[in-house]
Amino acid sequence: MKALLLVSELEDYTISFASGVAQHLDVVLAVPRRRYAHLASSFDPAVDLHLLDWPRHRSLSNPWFLYQLTRLIRREQPNLIHLLSNSTLWLNFAVPFWRPIPLVTTIHDVEIHPGDSDTRTLPGWAPELMVKQSGHLVVHGQGLKRMVLDRYAKSPDCVHVLSHPSILRYAELARRQKMAPREADGTIRVLLFGRIFAYKGLEHLVRAEAMLKDALPNLRVTVAGRGDNPAIFLPLMGDVDRYDIRNRFIEDAEVAQLFLDTDIVVLPYTEASQSGVLNLAAAFGKPVIVTDVGELRETVQPNGLGMVVPPGDAKELAAAIRALAEDGELRNKLGANALEWAKGPNSPERVGGQAAAVYREVVGSC
């Protein structure tokens, strides 16, 4: 069986997912050269990687690209096409030419996150149309499946749940380069990582830090990632000198070092579906503190990955940070659980096997 996977972004997710599926069946992956060329070595060798001159949304060369892509699909003759995201505008116009090959589309976020300026650049009709044109959908949790069924006219048998696989490549990079964590000096480091948009809850982390000014004098907070300027919260900070703010794109080696050095990864989101950061933290064996939004509770609690607090509640967030900061044994236990989960039940190979089973089910039903 052969699956052809298509996606224009989501590099970390795509590397984990495609590499995992390739352990179970033939995988052809078509992605933009400009985003993936430097990451080619991160894929499992079993992935048949095609780096395409994939235009941006506003480019006049998109019709020619769709023609070339359709030729690739006809040449490869896959049993199934899987769009790893529904956030690509122009592919909508090519889908009718791919029939009768079954089409599966992954919906990462049923609703756009507040403040997510990246996704809002796409016309609202584009992801909606892709969902309607897809015979089967994939989401990352049962709660998201219920949301999709409420919103779209799909049979429950056509909406499949596959977890977001662990993101292992940064931990593997750290091992290859023999990177070492900082020496223990009594400091407790908390990390908020990723795109810093409104829904990430930075304000609540800052308020929590201010509450811990006297209770945890050894606390340090790192905020790393591009997006909104964290400086807008300077007046709310308990101690500005406790912050390490890196408001920019973070290169791979720096990402690895950040996760090696941190003691706790915080995800104080006010809204979310799932989180790639959670899957990255687990690969480093780091305990997390998450808010009860989207699929985060359902992922963290049953697997013992960390603590869950209400969204928007800085007081509860502060209490959770303090509890983990003062209990090294608990941090180690949760971190060990996270690493076991990342390499076992949520490993790319395990999730890839589940995806392969979904593909066979889809193809068999057509």
C-alpha positions as CSV (number, residue, x, y, z in Angstrom):
1,M,0.0,0.0,0.0
2,K,1.2,3.5,-0.8
3,A,0.1,6.8,0.8
4,L,1.0,10.2,-0.6
5,L,1.2,12.9,2.0
6,L,0.9,16.6,1.3
7,V,1.6,19.6,3.5
8,S,2.9,23.1,3.1
9,E,4.1,23.8,6.7
10,L,4.1,22.1,10.1
11,E,7.6,20.8,9.8
12,D,8.1,19.2,13.2
13,Y,4.7,17.4,13.1
14,T,5.3,16.3,9.5
15,I,8.8,14.8,10.2
16,S,7.4,12.8,13.1
17,F,4.2,11.6,11.4
18,A,5.7,10.8,8.0
19,S,8.7,9.0,9.5
20,G,6.4,7.0,11.7
21,V,4.0,6.0,8.9
22,A,6.9,4.9,6.7
23,Q,7.7,2.1,9.2
24,H,4.4,0.4,8.1
25,L,3.8,1.2,4.4
26,D,5.2,3.1,1.4
27,V,5.1,6.8,2.0
28,V,5.6,9.5,-0.6
29,L,5.8,13.0,0.9
30,A,5.5,16.2,-1.2
31,V,6.5,19.4,0.6
32,P,7.8,22.9,-0.2
33,R,11.5,23.0,-1.0
34,R,11.9,26.4,0.7
35,R,10.7,25.0,4.1
36,Y,12.0,21.4,4.0
37,A,15.3,21.3,2.1
38,H,17.4,21.9,5.2
39,L,15.4,19.3,7.1
40,A,15.7,16.4,4.6
41,S,18.1,14.4,6.8
42,S,15.6,14.6,9.7
43,F,13.2,12.2,7.9
44,D,13.4,8.4,8.2
45,P,15.2,7.1,5.0
46,A,12.0,5.1,4.2
47,V,10.2,8.3,3.4
48,D,10.2,9.1,-0.4
49,L,10.7,12.8,0.0
50,H,9.8,15.1,-2.9
51,L,10.9,18.7,-2.5
52,L,8.6,20.9,-4.7
53,D,8.8,24.5,-5.8
54,W,5.6,25.1,-3.9
55,P,4.4,28.7,-4.5
56,R,3.0,31.0,-1.8
57,H,-0.7,31.6,-1.7
58,R,-0.6,34.9,-3.7
59,S,1.8,33.6,-6.4
60,L,0.5,33.5,-10.0
61,S,2.4,30.2,-10.5
62,N,-0.1,28.2,-8.4
63,P,-2.1,26.8,-11.4
64,W,1.2,25.5,-12.9
65,F,2.2,24.0,-9.6
66,L,-1.2,22.2,-9.3
67,Y,-0.7,20.8,-12.7
68,Q,2.7,19.5,-11.8
69,L,1.5,18.1,-8.5
70,T,-1.4,16.3,-10.2
71,R,1.1,14.7,-12.6
72,L,3.2,13.6,-9.7
73,I,0.1,12.0,-8.1
74,R,-0.8,10.2,-11.3
75,R,2.7,8.9,-11.7
76,E,3.0,7.6,-8.1
77,Q,-0.5,6.1,-8.2
78,P,-1.1,6.1,-4.4
79,N,-3.9,4.2,-2.8
80,L,-4.7,7.2,-0.7
81,I,-3.8,10.9,-0.4
82,H,-3.5,12.5,3.1
83,L,-3.4,16.3,3.5
84,L,-1.6,16.8,6.8
85,S,-3.4,20.2,7.2
86,N,-6.5,21.8,5.8
87,S,-4.8,25.2,5.6
88,T,-3.7,25.3,2.0
89,L,-5.9,27.4,-0.3
90,W,-4.9,26.3,-3.8
91,L,-5.1,22.6,-3.3
92,N,-8.9,22.9,-3.1
93,F,-8.9,23.5,-6.9
94,A,-6.9,20.4,-7.6
95,V,-8.8,17.9,-5.5
96,P,-11.4,17.1,-8.2
97,F,-8.6,16.0,-10.6
98,W,-7.3,13.5,-8.0
99,R,-10.5,11.4,-7.8
100,P,-11.2,8.6,-7.3
101,I,-8.2,8.3,-5.0
102,P,-9.5,8.5,-1.4
103,L,-8.7,11.8,0.3
104,V,-8.0,12.2,4.0
105,T,-7.4,15.6,5.7
106,T,-6.1,16.3,9.1
107,I,-7.7,19.2,11.0
108,H,-5.3,20.4,13.7
109,D,-7.5,23.3,14.9
110,V,-11.3,23.3,14.5
111,E,-11.3,27.0,15.5
112,I,-8.6,29.6,14.8
113,H,-6.7,30.5,18.0
114,P,-7.2,34.0,19.4
115,G,-4.4,36.2,18.1
116,D,-3.1,33.7,15.6
117,S,-2.2,36.1,12.8
118,D,-0.4,33.4,10.8
119,T,-3.6,31.3,10.2
120,R,-5.8,34.4,9.7
121,T,-4.0,35.2,6.5
122,L,-5.9,32.4,4.8
123,P,-9.4,33.1,3.6
124,G,-12.0,31.4,5.9
125,W,-13.6,29.5,3.1
126,A,-10.4,27.6,2.1
127,P,-10.0,25.2,5.0
128,E,-13.8,24.8,5.2
129,L,-13.9,23.7,1.5
130,M,-11.1,21.3,2.0
131,V,-12.9,19.6,4.8
132,K,-16.1,19.3,2.7
133,Q,-14.1,17.8,-0.2
134,S,-12.4,15.2,2.0
135,G,-14.1,11.8,2.4
136,H,-12.3,11.2,5.8
137,L,-10.9,13.5,8.4
138,V,-8.3,13.1,11.2
139,V,-8.2,15.0,14.5
140,H,-6.0,14.7,17.6
141,G,-8.6,13.8,20.2
142,Q,-12.1,12.7,21.0
143,G,-13.1,16.2,22.1
144,L,-12.0,17.6,18.7
145,K,-13.9,14.8,17.0
146,R,-17.1,15.9,18.7
147,M,-16.5,19.5,17.6
148,V,-16.0,18.3,14.0
149,L,-19.1,16.2,14.0
150,D,-21.1,19.2,15.4
151,R,-19.8,21.5,12.7
152,Y,-19.6,19.3,9.6
153,A,-21.9,16.9,7.9
154,K,-19.6,13.9,8.4
155,S,-20.4,10.4,9.6
156,P,-18.6,9.4,12.9
157,D,-17.0,6.5,10.9
158,C,-15.3,9.1,8.7
159,V,-13.6,11.1,11.5
160,H,-10.6,9.3,12.9
161,V,-8.6,10.2,16.1
162,L,-4.8,10.0,15.8
163,S,-2.7,11.6,18.5
164,H,0.0,14.2,17.7
165,P,3.2,12.0,17.7
166,S,6.2,12.9,19.9
167,I,8.7,15.3,18.4
168,L,12.0,13.6,18.8
169,R,14.3,15.3,16.4
170,Y,15.6,18.0,18.9
171,A,16.4,15.4,21.5
172,E,18.2,13.4,18.9
173,L,20.1,16.5,17.8
174,A,21.2,17.0,21.4
175,R,22.5,13.5,21.6
176,R,24.3,13.6,18.3
177,Q,26.0,16.9,19.2
178,K,26.7,15.6,22.8
179,M,24.9,18.7,24.2
180,A,24.8,18.8,28.0
181,P,22.3,20.5,30.3
182,R,23.4,23.4,32.5
183,E,25.0,22.5,35.8
184,A,22.6,22.4,38.8
185,D,22.9,25.6,40.8
186,G,19.7,25.7,42.7
187,T,17.9,27.7,40.1
188,I,14.5,26.5,38.9
189,R,14.0,27.3,35.2
190,V,10.5,27.6,33.7
191,L,10.1,27.7,29.9
192,L,7.3,29.0,27.7
193,F,8.2,28.1,24.1
194,G,6.6,28.6,20.7
195,R,4.7,31.2,18.8
196,I,3.9,33.9,21.3
197,F,0.3,34.8,20.4
198,A,-2.6,35.9,22.7
199,Y,-3.9,32.3,23.3
200,K,-0.5,31.2,24.7
201,G,-1.3,32.8,28.0
202,L,1.9,34.7,28.6
203,E,0.1,37.3,30.7
204,H,-1.0,34.6,33.1
205,L,2.5,33.3,33.4
206,V,3.8,36.8,34.1
207,R,1.2,37.3,36.8
208,A,2.1,33.9,38.4
209,E,5.8,34.9,38.5
210,A,4.9,38.1,40.3
211,M,3.0,36.1,42.9
212,L,6.1,33.9,43.4
213,K,8.5,36.8,43.8
214,D,9.2,36.2,47.5
215,A,8.2,32.5,47.7
216,L,10.6,31.3,44.9
217,P,13.5,33.7,44.7
218,N,15.5,31.1,42.7
219,L,12.9,31.1,39.9
220,R,13.9,32.0,36.3
221,V,11.5,32.3,33.4
222,T,12.4,31.9,29.7
223,V,10.0,33.0,27.0
224,A,11.3,31.9,23.6
225,G,9.7,32.2,20.2
226,R,8.5,34.7,17.6
227,G,5.2,36.5,17.8
228,D,3.8,39.2,20.1
229,N,6.3,41.3,22.0
230,P,6.5,40.1,25.6
231,A,7.7,43.6,26.7
232,I,4.1,44.7,26.8
233,F,3.8,42.8,30.1
234,L,6.9,44.5,31.8
235,P,4.7,46.4,34.2
236,L,3.2,43.1,35.5
237,M,6.5,41.4,36.1
238,G,7.5,40.7,39.7
239,D,11.2,40.9,38.8
240,V,12.3,41.8,35.3
241,D,15.8,40.4,35.9
242,R,14.3,36.9,36.3
243,Y,13.3,36.8,32.7
244,D,15.2,35.6,29.6
245,I,13.1,36.8,26.6
246,R,14.0,35.6,23.1
247,N,11.3,37.1,20.9
248,R,12.5,35.7,17.6
249,F,12.8,32.5,15.6
250,I,14.8,29.9,17.6
251,E,17.2,27.7,15.6
252,D,17.3,24.0,16.2
253,A,20.4,23.7,18.4
254,E,19.1,26.6,20.6
255,V,15.7,24.8,20.9
256,A,17.5,21.7,22.1
257,Q,19.6,23.6,24.6
258,L,16.5,25.4,26.0
259,F,14.7,22.1,26.7
260,L,17.8,20.5,28.1
261,D,18.3,23.4,30.5
262,T,14.7,23.9,31.7
263,D,13.1,22.2,34.7
264,I,9.5,22.8,33.9
265,V,7.7,23.5,30.6
266,V,4.6,25.6,31.0
267,L,1.6,25.8,28.6
268,P,-0.7,28.3,30.2
269,Y,-2.9,28.5,27.1
270,T,-6.3,30.2,27.2
271,E,-7.4,28.2,24.2
272,A,-5.9,25.3,22.3
273,S,-6.6,22.1,20.4
274,Q,-3.4,20.2,21.2
275,S,0.2,21.2,21.5
276,G,3.4,20.4,19.6
277,V,5.3,21.9,22.5
278,L,3.9,19.3,24.8
279,N,5.2,16.6,22.5
280,L,8.6,18.2,22.3
281,A,8.9,18.6,26.1
282,A,8.1,14.9,26.5
283,A,10.9,13.9,24.3
284,F,13.3,15.6,26.7
285,G,11.6,14.0,29.7
286,K,10.4,17.4,31.1
287,P,7.3,17.8,33.3
288,V,4.7,20.2,32.1
289,I,2.0,22.4,33.6
290,V,-0.9,22.8,31.2
291,T,-4.3,24.5,31.3
292,D,-7.5,22.5,30.9
293,V,-8.2,23.4,27.3
294,G,-8.6,21.3,24.1
295,E,-7.0,17.9,24.5
296,L,-4.3,18.9,27.0
297,R,-5.9,17.5,30.1
298,E,-6.8,14.2,28.3
299,T,-3.2,13.9,27.2
300,V,-1.4,15.0,30.4
301,Q,-3.4,13.4,33.2
302,P,-3.8,9.8,32.1
303,N,-0.1,9.6,31.1
304,G,1.2,11.3,34.2
305,L,3.1,14.0,32.3
306,G,2.5,16.9,34.6
307,M,-0.1,19.1,36.3
308,V,-3.3,20.7,35.0
309,V,-4.7,24.1,36.1
310,P,-7.7,26.1,35.0
311,P,-7.1,28.5,32.0
312,G,-6.7,32.1,32.9
313,D,-6.0,31.4,36.6
314,A,-2.7,32.9,37.5
315,K,-3.0,31.9,41.2
316,E,-3.4,28.2,40.4
317,L,-0.6,28.4,37.9
318,A,1.6,30.0,40.5
319,A,0.7,27.2,43.0
320,A,1.5,24.5,40.4
321,I,4.9,26.1,39.6
322,R,5.7,26.3,43.2
323,A,4.7,22.7,43.9
324,L,7.0,21.4,41.1
325,A,9.8,23.8,42.0
326,E,9.9,22.6,45.6
327,D,9.5,18.9,44.8
328,G,12.4,17.5,42.8
329,E,11.3,14.0,43.2
330,L,7.9,14.8,41.7
331,R,9.6,16.6,38.8
332,N,11.8,13.5,38.1
333,K,8.8,11.1,38.3
334,L,6.7,13.2,35.9
335,G,9.6,13.7,33.6
336,A,10.3,9.9,33.5
337,N,6.6,9.3,32.7
338,A,6.9,11.8,29.9
339,L,9.9,10.2,28.3
340,E,8.4,6.8,28.5
341,W,5.3,8.0,26.8
342,A,7.2,9.8,24.1
343,K,9.3,6.8,23.2
344,G,6.4,4.3,23.7
345,P,2.7,4.8,23.3
346,N,3.1,8.2,21.5
347,S,6.2,7.4,19.5
348,P,6.1,8.3,15.8
349,E,6.3,4.5,15.0
350,R,3.3,3.7,17.2
351,V,1.2,6.6,15.9
352,G,2.3,5.7,12.4
353,G,1.0,2.2,12.9
354,Q,-2.4,3.6,13.9
355,A,-2.4,5.9,10.9
356,A,-1.6,2.9,8.6
357,A,-4.6,1.1,10.1
358,V,-6.8,4.1,9.4
359,Y,-5.5,4.2,5.8
360,R,-6.3,0.5,5.2
361,E,-9.8,1.1,6.7
362,V,-10.4,4.1,4.4
363,V,-9.2,2.3,1.3
364,G,-11.2,-0.8,2.1
365,S,-14.4,1.2,2.5
366,C,-14.1,2.8,-1.0
